[in-house]
Amino acid sequence: MIKGWLLFASALTAPAAIAAPLDVPAAKAQIDASLAKTYPDLETLYKDLHSHPELAFQETRTSALLAARMRKLGFTVTEHVGKTGIVAIYKNGPGPVVLVRTELDALPVEEKTGLPYASTMQTTGADGKTTFVAHACGHDSHMAWWIGTAEALLAMKGQWHGTLMFVGQPAEEIVAGAKAMLADGLFTKFPKPDYGFAAHVGPTEIGHVDVKQGIVTSASDTILITFKGVGAHGSMPDKSIDPIVEGAHFVDDVQTVISRQKDPQKFGVVTVGSFNAGTVANIIPDHADLQLTLRSYEPDVRKVLNDGVVTTANAVAEMAHAPAPDIRHPFAANPVHNDSALAADMSAVLKPALGDANVALVPAEKPGWTASEDYSEFVDAGMPHSVYFSIGGYAPETIARYKAEGKPLPVNHSPYFAPDPEPTIRTGVEILTLAVLSVTRSK
C-alpha cells in the first residue's frame, strides 16, 4: 500500500463501486485549516456543554443547542427522535450514507475537577431524588468534535459525495437511547446508513487512537433488585426480617458467580454500584434496593452472569425466610462489533495523519474494552460497515504527574475525569473527518 493512500475494495464500499484514493496528508492539512478557524468556537461550545450537563432523556437544552448549530451549517435537522435525540442530514450528490454519532447525556455524579467551568448543576433523577450532574464520561468532548467534523466536511464538500447522517443520541449512559431512536424510525424515516463512525475519549495519551477489530466493548446488563423484609424496632431484630442482611449476603455471595461459575479464562464482571436501605439507626427497614451492572463479551458468559444473579438473589431471600425479591432488568446492550476489514483500512488512513506510533490496530483476538456502549444497537440493526474509535484525552505531563504521585489516573465516570479539551477535540475532528472522507470519495 502506498504511504498516505487508501484504496477500498468493492466488497467494503456501499453504493459507489470503488472509493477514490485519499491523499491523507493533504486532507489533514485542510482539516487543520478548518480547525484554525473554528476551534475557538468549538471550545466555547465545549465549556458551555460541560457546565450545563443533562441526564438521560432530559437533554432538552443540549439537543436544542446542537440542532441549532447544525441548521446553521445547512443540515436538515429533525428533533425529538427517540424523545430527545436529533438527526441532521446533509445531501451532497449520489454516494453512500454515512452515520456519525455523538452522545448527549451526562452522569449523576458531582464533579470534583476544580475546573473554572466545572459543572455545579443539580437535577431530579429518574428515582425522584436530587442529584449532581456532570460530564464525567467525556460526551461534551464528543459533541464538540461532532460539530467540528460537520464543519470540516462542509468546508471540503467538493471532495466527497454522498449523504451525511449526523445523529445526536440521548441516554447512552443507561444504554437506552439508541433503542429509542430506532423504535422512533431512525432507519425507516431517514436513510439507512451504509457506514457508521463513532468515537470515545479515554484515559490514554493525547493523539493516540486505538482501532479495534471485532468486539470493541462489552455487553451490558443493568439489574435492579429489591429485597423485601419485615420492618421492626432496631432493638427487636427477632421481630424483623432484615433486608439489609439479605442484601449484604447477596453482595458477598454473588461474587461466587464470577469465581466459581464463570470460566476463569473469560471476561465477566458483576458490580453492585448502589445499595440503599433504611432511614435511621434504630429502625430495621422493610426493603433494600440494589443496582447492579453486569459486563461480558460472550453470550455464554452473559447467560451465566444473569442467571447467577437471579439464583443468588432468590436463594438469599429464601435463606432469610423473606418474600421473593423483585428483580428487574430494565437496560441491556450487546457488544459493539467493528468491521475488521474497515478497521484495518481506517488504521492505514490514520497513520499518515497521526503518526505510526500513535495508531494501534488491535486485532480481533485481543480483548475489547470492558466498558459498554449502546452504539451496538445501530450496528446490529443492519449498518453493514462501522468502526468505533478510542481516542486518548490526557496530556503526557498529566499522566506523568499522577504516576509520580502514586495516584491512579482518573478514568471515565470518575468525578475527577478531565480530558485536555483542545488536543482531544482536534484529534476527534481529524479522525472522524478522515474516516468519512475515506468512504465517500467516488471516482
C-alpha positions in Angstrom: 0.0 0.0 0.0 1.4 3.4 -1.0 2.0 5.5 2.1 -0.7 8.1 2.7 -3.2 6.5 0.3 -6.1 4.1 0.7 -8.0 2.2 -1.9 -11.1 0.4 -0.8 -12.2 -2.8 -2.5 -15.7 -3.1 -3.7 -16.6 -5.6 -1.0 -16.2 -2.8 1.6 -18.0 0.0 -0.2 -21.6 0.9 -0.4 -23.3 2.4 -3.5 -20.1 3.5 -5.2 -18.2 0.6 -6.6 -14.8 1.9 -5.6 -13.8 4.8 -3.4 -11.2 7.1 -4.8 -7.8 7.2 -3.0 -7.4 9.7 -0.3 -4.3 11.9 0.0 -4.2 11.8 3.8 -1.5 14.5 4.4 -3.3 16.9 2.1 -6.7 16.2 3.7 -5.3 16.6 7.2 -3.8 20.0 6.2 -7.3 21.1 5.1 -8.9 19.8 8.2 -6.4 21.6 10.4 -7.0 24.8 8.3 -10.7 24.4 9.1 -10.0 23.9 12.8 -7.8 27.0 12.8 -10.9 29.0 12.1 -13.5 27.1 14.1 -11.7 25.8 17.1 -12.1 28.8 19.4 -15.9 28.5 18.9 -15.8 24.7 19.5 -14.0 25.3 22.8 -16.7 27.8 23.8 -19.3 25.2 22.9 -17.4 22.5 24.8 -17.2 24.6 28.0 -20.9 25.5 27.7 -21.9 21.9 27.4 -19.6 20.9 30.2 -21.1 23.5 32.5 -24.7 22.5 31.6 -24.9 18.7 31.6 -28.2 16.9 31.4 -29.2 13.3 32.4 -30.6 10.6 30.1 -33.7 11.7 28.2 -33.5 15.1 29.9 -31.1 16.6 27.3 -33.5 19.3 26.0 -31.1 22.2 26.2 -28.2 20.1 24.8 -30.2 18.8 21.8 -31.7 22.2 21.0 -28.2 23.8 21.1 -26.7 21.2 18.8 -29.8 21.2 16.5 -29.4 25.0 16.0 -25.7 24.7 15.2 -26.4 22.0 12.6 -29.2 24.0 11.0 -26.9 27.0 10.7 -24.4 24.8 8.8 -27.1 23.8 6.3 -28.2 20.4 7.6 -31.9 19.4 7.6 -32.5 18.7 11.3 -35.2 16.7 13.0 -35.5 16.9 16.7 -37.2 14.7 19.3 -36.2 11.4 17.7 -36.3 8.9 20.4 -37.5 11.5 22.9 -34.5 13.9 23.0 -32.4 12.7 20.0 -31.6 14.7 16.9 -30.9 13.6 13.3 -29.1 16.0 10.9 -29.0 15.2 7.2 -26.8 16.8 4.5 -27.1 15.5 1.0 -24.1 16.1 -1.4 -24.9 14.1 -4.5 -25.0 10.4 -5.1 -22.9 8.2 -2.8 -23.0 6.3 0.4 -25.0 7.3 3.5 -22.5 7.8 6.4 -23.7 8.0 10.0 -21.6 9.9 12.6 -22.9 9.6 16.1 -22.4 11.5 19.3 -23.9 11.0 22.8 -25.8 13.8 24.5 -26.2 12.8 28.2 -24.2 13.2 31.3 -23.9 11.3 34.6 -25.5 11.7 38.1 -22.2 12.5 39.8 -20.7 15.5 41.5 -17.8 17.0 39.5 -14.6 17.5 41.6 -12.1 18.6 38.9 -11.8 22.2 40.1 -12.0 23.5 36.6 -13.2 27.1 36.2 -16.1 25.8 34.0 -16.9 22.8 36.2 -20.5 21.7 36.5 -22.4 22.7 39.6 -25.7 21.5 38.1 -28.2 19.6 40.1 -31.4 18.0 38.9 -34.0 15.4 39.7 -33.1 11.9 38.6 -35.4 9.1 37.4 -35.7 7.9 41.0 -37.2 11.3 42.1 -34.1 12.2 44.1 -32.0 15.4 43.7 -28.5 14.6 42.2 -25.5 16.5 40.9 -24.8 16.1 37.2 -21.5 16.1 35.3 -20.0 15.2 32.0 -17.7 12.7 33.8 -17.7 10.4 30.8 -16.5 12.8 28.1 -19.6 13.3 26.0 -19.0 17.0 26.0 -15.8 16.4 24.0 -17.7 14.1 21.7 -20.3 16.7 20.9 -17.7 19.4 20.2 -15.8 17.1 17.8 -19.1 16.1 16.2 -19.8 19.7 15.3 -16.2 20.2 14.3 -16.4 17.2 12.0 -19.5 18.6 10.3 -17.9 21.9 9.8 -14.7 20.4 8.3 -16.7 18.2 5.9 -18.7 21.1 4.7 -15.6 23.1 4.1 -14.3 20.2 2.0 -17.6 19.2 0.3 -16.1 19.4 -3.2 -14.0 16.4 -2.3 -16.7 13.9 -1.3 -20.1 12.7 -2.4 -23.0 11.1 -0.5 -25.3 11.8 2.4 -24.1 12.7 5.9 -26.4 11.5 8.7 -25.2 13.1 12.0 -27.0 11.5 15.0 -27.2 13.0 18.4 -28.2 10.1 20.6 -29.7 10.5 24.1 -29.4 8.2 27.1 -26.3 6.4 26.3 -25.4 6.2 29.9 -28.3 4.0 30.6 -27.9 2.2 27.2 -31.5 3.1 26.2 -31.2 5.9 23.7 -30.2 4.0 20.6 -33.1 1.6 21.0 -35.4 4.6 21.5 -34.2 6.3 18.3 -34.5 3.1 16.3 -38.0 2.5 17.6 -38.9 6.0 16.5 -37.9 5.3 13.0 -34.2 6.2 12.8 -33.6 3.7 9.9 -37.0 4.0 8.3 -37.9 7.6 8.4 -34.3 8.6 7.5 -31.8 7.0 5.1 -30.4 3.7 6.3 -26.6 4.2 6.7 -24.0 2.2 4.7 -21.2 3.2 7.0 -21.1 4.4 10.6 -18.4 6.0 12.8 -18.3 6.9 16.4 -15.5 7.6 18.9 -14.9 7.9 22.7 -12.3 9.8 24.7 -10.5 7.7 27.3 -7.7 8.0 29.9 -4.8 7.4 27.5 -2.3 9.9 25.9 -3.5 12.7 23.7 -3.0 12.0 20.0 -3.3 8.2 20.4 -6.1 6.2 18.9 -7.0 2.5 19.2 -8.8 1.0 16.2 -10.1 -2.4 17.4 -11.1 -5.2 15.1 -14.1 -7.4 16.0 -15.5 -7.0 19.5 -14.9 -3.4 20.8 -16.9 -3.1 24.0 -18.6 -5.5 26.4 -22.3 -6.4 26.7 -24.1 -4.5 29.5 -26.9 -5.6 31.7 -28.5 -3.4 34.4 -30.3 -5.4 37.1 -32.4 -3.8 39.9 -33.2 -5.9 43.0 -35.5 -5.1 45.9 -35.0 -7.4 48.8 -38.2 -7.5 50.9 -38.3 -7.8 54.7 -40.3 -7.0 57.8 -39.6 -3.7 59.5 -39.1 -3.5 63.2 -37.5 -1.6 66.1 -33.7 -1.8 65.9 -33.7 -3.3 69.4 -36.0 -6.1 68.4 -34.3 -7.8 65.4 -36.1 -11.1 66.1 -39.4 -9.4 65.2 -38.0 -8.4 61.8 -36.8 -9.9 58.5 -33.8 -7.7 57.9 -33.4 -6.8 54.2 -30.1 -5.1 54.9 -28.7 -8.5 56.0 -30.3 -10.1 52.8 -28.5 -7.5 50.7 -25.2 -7.9 52.5 -25.3 -11.7 52.0 -26.1 -11.1 48.3 -23.2 -8.7 47.7 -20.8 -11.3 49.0 -22.4 -14.4 47.6 -23.0 -13.0 44.1 -19.2 -12.7 43.5 -19.0 -16.5 43.6 -20.8 -16.4 40.3 -17.6 -14.9 39.0 -15.1 -17.0 41.0 -16.9 -20.4 40.9 -19.4 -20.4 37.9 -17.8 -18.4 35.2 -15.0 -19.8 33.1 -11.9 -18.1 34.6 -10.4 -17.5 31.2 -13.3 -15.5 30.0 -14.1 -11.9 30.9 -17.1 -11.1 33.2 -17.9 -8.6 35.8 -20.7 -8.3 38.4 -20.7 -4.9 40.2 -23.1 -3.7 42.9 -23.0 0.0 42.3 -25.8 1.1 44.7 -27.2 -0.3 47.9 -29.9 1.8 49.6 -31.9 0.9 52.7 -33.2 2.4 55.8 -33.5 5.9 57.2 -32.2 6.0 60.8 -30.1 3.9 63.2 -32.9 2.4 65.3 -35.3 1.2 62.6 -34.9 -2.0 60.7 -36.4 -1.2 57.2 -38.8 -3.4 55.3 -36.8 -3.3 52.0 -33.4 -2.7 50.4 -32.7 -1.6 46.9 -29.7 -2.7 45.0 -28.5 -1.7 41.5 -26.1 -3.9 39.6 -24.2 -3.7 36.3 -23.0 -6.9 34.5 -20.4 -6.9 31.8 -19.3 -9.7 29.5 -18.1 -10.3 25.9 -19.5 -13.8 25.1 -23.2 -14.9 25.1 -22.5 -18.0 27.3 -20.8 -15.9 29.9 -23.6 -13.3 29.8 -26.1 -16.0 30.5 -24.1 -17.4 33.4 -23.9 -13.9 35.0 -27.6 -13.1 34.5 -28.8 -16.5 35.7 -26.4 -16.4 38.6 -27.6 -13.1 39.9 -31.2 -14.2 39.8 -30.4 -17.5 41.5 -28.3 -15.9 44.2 -30.9 -13.2 45.0 -33.7 -15.8 45.3 -31.6 -18.1 47.5 -30.6 -15.3 49.8 -34.3 -14.4 50.3 -35.3 -18.0 50.9 -32.5 -18.4 53.5 -33.8 -15.4 55.3 -37.4 -16.7 55.2 -38.3 -13.5 53.2 -40.6 -13.0 50.3 -39.1 -13.4 46.9 -37.2 -10.3 45.8 -38.3 -8.1 42.9 -35.8 -8.5 40.1 -35.9 -6.1 37.2 -33.7 -6.0 34.0 -34.5 -2.5 32.6 -31.5 -1.9 30.4 -29.2 -4.0 28.2 -26.8 -3.6 25.3 -24.9 -6.0 23.1 -21.2 -5.7 22.5 -20.1 -3.3 19.8 -18.5 -5.1 16.8 -16.2 -3.3 14.4 -16.0 -4.3 10.8 -12.5 -5.8 10.9 -11.6 -5.0 7.3 -12.8 -1.5 7.6 -10.9 -1.1 10.9 -7.7 -2.1 9.2 -8.3 0.4 6.4 -9.1 3.1 9.0 -5.8 2.4 10.7 -4.0 2.8 7.4 -5.7 6.1 6.8 -4.9 7.5 10.3 -1.2 6.5 10.5 0.0 9.1 8.0 -2.1 11.8 9.8 -1.3 10.9 13.4 2.0 9.0 13.1 2.5 5.3 13.1 3.3 5.2 16.8 0.0 6.9 17.7 -2.3 4.5 15.9 -2.8 1.0 17.2 -4.7 -1.6 15.2 -5.9 -4.0 17.9 -6.6 -7.5 16.4 -9.9 -9.3 16.9 -8.3 -12.0 19.1 -7.3 -9.4 21.7 -9.8 -8.5 24.4 -12.1 -5.5 23.8 -12.7 -2.7 26.3 -14.6 -3.6 29.4 -16.9 -0.6 29.2 -20.2 -0.8 27.2 -22.0 1.2 24.5 -25.5 1.1 23.0 -24.0 2.2 19.7 -24.2 -1.6 19.1 -27.9 -1.2 18.5 -27.2 0.8 15.3 -24.7 -1.7 14.1 -27.0 -4.7 14.9 -29.9 -3.0 13.2 -28.2 -3.6 9.8 -25.5 -0.9 9.4 -23.1 -3.1 7.3 -19.8 -1.3 7.9 -18.9 0.5 11.1 -15.9 1.5 13.2 -15.8 2.8 16.8 -12.6 4.5 17.8 -11.0 5.1 21.2 -9.2 8.4 21.5 -6.7 9.5 24.2 -7.5 12.6 26.2 -4.7 13.1 28.7 -1.6 15.2 28.2 1.7 13.3 28.8 2.6 15.6 31.7 -0.7 14.8 33.4 -0.1 11.1 33.2 3.4 11.5 34.5 2.2 13.7 37.4 -0.3 11.1 38.6 2.3 8.3 38.2 4.9 10.3 40.2 2.4 11.0 43.0 1.5 7.3 43.1 -2.2 8.0 42.3 -4.4 6.2 39.9 -5.2 8.2 36.7 -8.9 9.3 36.8 -10.8 7.2 34.3 -14.2 7.8 32.7 -17.0 8.2 35.3 -14.6 9.4 37.9 -15.6 12.9 39.4 -12.0 13.9 38.6 -12.0 12.8 34.9 -10.9 15.9 32.9 -9.5 15.3 29.3 -7.4 18.2 27.9 -10.0 19.9 25.6 -8.1 21.3 22.7 -6.0 18.4 21.6 -8.8 15.9 22.4 -11.3 17.8 20.3 -8.9 18.4 17.4 -7.9 14.8 17.3 -11.5 13.7 17.3 -12.3 16.0 14.4 -9.3 14.8 12.4 -10.1 11.1 12.9 -13.8 11.3 12.1 -13.4 13.6 9.2 -10.7 11.4 7.6 -12.9 8.4 8.2 -15.9 9.9 6.4 -13.7 11.3 3.5 -12.2 7.8 3.0 -15.6 6.2 2.3 -17.2 9.0 0.3 -14.5 9.9 -2.4 -16.1 8.5 -5.5 -14.3 8.2 -8.8 
